[in-house]
Amino acid sequence: MGIATAPTARVPLGELDRPADLFRHLGPNWYAAVMGTAIVANGANALPVGLPGLHAFAVAVWAVSLLMLLVLMAARGVHLVRHRDVARSHLLGNPATAVFYGCPPMAMLAVGYGTLALGPGVLGLPAAVAVDAVLWTLGTVYAVAVAAGIPYLMITRLEPGGADPTWLLPVVAPMVAAALGPALVPHLPPGQGAATLLYGCYGMFGASLLGTLVLLPGIWSALASGRTAPVMTPTLFLVLGPLGQSTTAAVQIAGAAGRAVPEYAEATRAFAVLYGAPVLGFALLWLALAGAANARALRGGMPFAMTWWAFTFPVGTCVTGASGLARTTGLDALAGVAVLLYLLLVTAWAVAGYRTLRGAVSGRLFLPALPVPAPPPRAARAGVGHRF
């Protein structure tokens, strides 16, 4: 009689040769799950409507994101110590993984902001301010480093081939710092310190925005020519990141200007509306395009991958951007847009979180990533289910 064994999918980490292998290929892309969870909490806090239980839900999700960040940072520490060769190849040998080094600083920044906005009732205000100050400082330095460093590596060392929306990840990281830094202004004494922080956020706003504008033509060219593999279709949502986050940044900077640079408060408020409204309009147009492309890809059998987390954080930035514009303008229509986007965000987060949990428990998501297959010729794709 043979010995019956459970399928590896039902045994925790059963798809790995040994449990310790979960650290071997743990790349920076895992921080996207932290980002996606943190933005659910921050988006709930930003909504310009009050719903029973919404604040408690936001606090609970923020606590989960903080725990995820701490666990992942520890796990990544093990990876960097035990598997330096893999970590080196992720950064210096593979452009497809190097761009995801934009995720860790954004995760730190999002969780830090959530701590300041939602954590005082749990940690106390002084501790919440301290945690956010530390995470914002570290995340900002990290964000600026990757925004300059990853493009430098692309030019001098890596051979990136065709562009795709993941190239935006390092460049958009300073925009996240610009959007979330103004929350610290009220906790600084008026004067040079507060003004420096605010102007610094404006500087990162410009650097990230112009960097995005440089990259978008190449990304669009690759998309339009069909050079992006179907498995990368979820990354279309990444284009929403700089759109929603820059709108959020403009609104947040305007909100803090009254304390830091009162002489420009009205000008920054006007800029937030004049910039944010058209950019949010384009974001909604792109959302429709990306949603249609992904619906088609799903009908064609697109499998789950960690790229599905692209459905979360970029949409969340549109939630915070629409919410900020709704509060600034007083328009109920914008409040309705923010609520609808938040419902989409929570749905995407639940699906991505469930599928990630399943893949992590089985160990499948800790296996080395398969090479992204080249997209088939345009003629072969006609009528096949994938366009992007």
Secondary structure, 3 states (H helix, E strand, C coil): CCCCCCCHHHCCCCCCCCHHHHHCCCCHHHHHHHHHHHHHHHHHHHCCCCCCCHHHHHHHHHHHHHHHHHHHHHHHHHHHHHCHHHHHHHHHCCHHHHHHHHHHHHHHHHHHHHHHHHCHHHHCHHHHHHHHHHHHHHHHHHHHHHHHHHHHHHHHCCCCCCCCHHHHHHHHHHHHHHHHHHHHHHHCCCCHHHHHHHHHHHHHHHHHHHHHHHHHHHHHHHHHCCCCCHHHHHHHHHHHHHHHHHHHHHHHHHHHHHHHCHHHHHHHHHHHHHHHHHHHHHHHHHHHHHHHHHHHHHHCCCCCCHHHHHHCHHHHHHHHHHHHHHHHHCCHHHHHHHHHHHHHHHHHHHHHHHHHHHHHHHCHHHCCCCCCCCCCCHHHHCCCCCCC
